Amino acid sequence: MVLMYTTQNKIQTQTCSTSRSTTMEQQQPAKTRLPIMNGFQREEKWAIVGMISCCGLLPLFVSGSFFPTIPDIAEDLETTGSVVGLTVSISVLAACIGALFGATYSGFYGRKPVYLFGLPLLAIGSVGVALSPSIESLMIWRFLQTMGGAPGLSVGAGVIGDIYRLEERGTAMGIFFSACLLGPALAPFVGGHIFEAMASSYLFWFRFNPMTILRFERIQCWVLYLHRRFSPPRLVTQFFSWRIMQFGLGFFGFLVFLVMCVFFPETSIPGNRGIEKRRQELQAQGKPESELKGFVWINPFKELLLLRSPNLLGVALAGTATLITDYGKLLHAHLYELELIYSSSSAQSFLVPLAYTVGARYNIKSQAALGMCYVPIGVGNLIGAPLAGYLSDRIVVKYRASRGGIWYPEDRLRGTLIGAGLLVPLSMVGVGIGATWGTGMAGLILCLVSLFMNGIGVDLVLSPMSAYIVDILHARSAESMAANNAFRSLLMSILIAPILPTVEAIGVFWTNIIAAVGSLIFGFVILWIVIRFGDRLRAWVDVGFSTAANN
């Protein structure tokens, strides 16, 4: 499976353009590594991972908290769920643009400036969403909110690449993703509790203690108007809870901004930032550094050209095939709810229909109890991501040692085959059976266990895959992650279109079977090909791959 040194030398001799992408690299002593990796103590590294995890959690929490409130927003703004769903399409576009811009400029100016620019946009956008009086303003503020938080994942992966060595990177990446993926799982749970708490507060103050507000004529008129427009339980959900959640996100975003401003250090490798290279070029040419003053325009979309590498394109397709199963697995709501969610799906919206489906199937009425249905996926993410990262590190160390210190980058992907080939497809089938034919406690348990399996399976694929991308393009880690995520998001926005017609035509179970087979073909098979022929694929198209010496 692995070529010997003689074969590798022939490839390098015959293909001069691939001199940087050696098939297997001899591991270098730690003292020859890039100095920034030894610039932080272990406790400092974990503190940095904690800070960037908050930045990565925010955009996913923004998405997870928005989707379940679409019906309430539609009624509050006097429009339809389909129209509100257009804001999600706008969010997908904003996320792609924001991630590409953030990653590109993090490679030029550094990681910290991008965080300090994006987080205020997220906070301001969240407040704007909360105060939106119309659907038009909601779309504008939603775009700003999503774009501000978009760099969190790609730049966070770049930070981990900056401060962790090759054999430690998978574990750190897994912990980072486990924290980030708690967002879409916990957001409905938190939202459900907000609903319950506010409903109880409303019933007490507005129903049992009316004299508190009747002292003020204006408040009295306002409350009477709201009473006429909404029934008491709907008033809380439609007019208050979704707006308060957005205010909370804005406040939390501002707190994270303050923490990053005060405590987060610049982690970019010295001499690797674009502005430093440009400064050296100007000095060599005898030009003044004043040319660097002001904003420097860099085309962020050129990073998508990295996907011409078969290795990067392959893992992007495999990641898409893994994530798309979540749509096919969980789109089981009634027709009206399906139309709502269908029009508002995005890379994190697979969680939305679950509460409607499980709630309708098993007669779960409480919003807080419905939120609990999302917990198995969150627990699966919490366990799966760090486990996958740790296993990928152990696999790298084991296989490198078995070859006498020779590094083969695709070794890290070996652990993904269990998730892509077993756990993800089986979880699809399990939820399909439970949501179609399940009854009583047994059916509900089958659904929840399958969701837990899916959380672990998806992380067994995505976490090592992200570390692999950073491994092979260490100097452009954030940019390569942004290109991967942008391509995956755009591809998923296209692939989710046939889901609703397929569900209506052949039912949920067979839709899940089709998605499971697709995940096997485009997930498991493509990953196996990348692992088996990774050296040849990298030699075919060289986009500046890293070696063991600079990893």
C-alpha positions, 0 to 999 in steps of 0.5 A: 500500500505504501511506496518504498523510498525507491519508488518515491525518489523516482516520482520526485525525479520525474515530477519536479513540480511535486518536490514539496509533496513527498509521499512519505516524509522522514520525521524530523527532530522536535528541535527543527520544528517551527518555533511557534509550536514551542512558544506556548506552555501546555496550559496556554495551549488549552486556554487558546483552544478554549477561546477559539472553541467559543468563537467556533461555537457561536456561529453554530449556536446562531444557526441552531437557535434560529431554525426552530423559531422560523414559524414564530418569526413568520407570525411575528413579522406577518409573513410566511415560513417560506419567506423567512426561510430565504434568510437561511439561503442568505446565511449560507451565502454569508457563511461561505463569503465570511469564511473565505474572507476570514481565512484569507486575511488571517493568513495575511494579517494574522489570526487575532485581527480577524477575530477582532473584526468578525466578533463585533459584526456578529454581536451587532448583527444579533442585536439587529436581528432581535430588533428587526421590524420587518423581514427585509431588515431581518435578512440584512442583519442576518447576513451581517450576523452570519458573516461575522461568525463564519471565520470561527471554524476555519480560522480556529483550525488554523490556530490549532495548526499553528500551536500543535505538532503533527502527532498532537493535532488530531486530539486538539482538533477533536476537542475543538470540534466537540465544543463547536458541535454542541451549538446546534445540539444545545440551542433547541434545548436552551430555547425550549427552556427559555420558552418554558421559563418565559411562559411561566413568568408571563402567566404569573405576572400578566394573568395572576398579577395584572395590577402590576402593569395596569398602573401604566396606561401605555403598557396596559394598551400594549398588553391588551393589543398583544392579547388580542393578537396572540393567545397567551402561550403564543405571545411569549414564543412569537414576540419574545423568546426568539428576540431574547435569544438573539439579544443573548447571542449578541451579548455573548458575542461581545463578551467573547470579543472582550476575552479575545481582545485581552487574552488571545495571543497572535499564533501565526507562525513568525515570518509566515504572514502575508504582510511580513512577506510583503514587507520583506519584498518591499525592503529588498526592492528598496521601497517604503513600507508606507505602501502597506498602510491601509487596507490591502485587497486580497481575492478570497475566492482564489482559495477555492482553487486548492480544491483542484487537488484530488486529495482535498476534493475527495475529502470535501466530497466525503464530508458532504456525503456524510453530512447529507445523511443528516438531512435524509435521516431527520426530514420526517415532519408533517407536510407543512413543517417539511415545507418550512424546514425544506425552504430553510435548510443549511449545513446545520439545519438537519436538527430542526425537523427532529423535534417536530417528528419525534414530538408528533410521533411520540406525543411530546408536547413540552418545548423543553422535552422536545429540546431534550431530543437533540441531546443524544446528537450533542452527547455523540458529538461531545464523545465522538470528536475528541475520541476521533481526534485522539485515535487519529493521532495514535494511528499516525504515530503507530503507522509512522513507527512501523515504517521507521519514522516515515510519515504518510499523511493519509494514515490519519484518515484510516479511522474515518472508515468506521464512521463512514462505512458503519455508524453513519449508514446504520444510524440512517436506517435506525432513525428511518425505522423508528420514525416510520414504524416505531411505537411506544418507548422502544421506538423512541429509544431506537430513534435516540440511540440512532441519533447518538450513533450518528453524532459519533459517526459523523465526528469520526469522519469530520474530525480526522478529516479536518486535521488531515487538511491542516496536515497536508497544507499546514502553511495555508491551514485556515485557507484550505479549511475555508475552501473545504467548508465553503464547497461543502456548504454550497454543494449541500445547498444543492443536494438538499433540493431533492429530499422533500420530493423524494420523501413525498414520493417514496417515504422516509424510510426509503429516502434514508436508505438512498442517503445511506447508500450514497454515504457509502459510495461517496463517503466510504469509497472516496475516503478509501481511494484517498487513503490507498492512492494518496501519494499518487493523487498528491503527485498528480496535482501539487498545490504546495503540500507540507512535509514532515519537516514543516509540520 
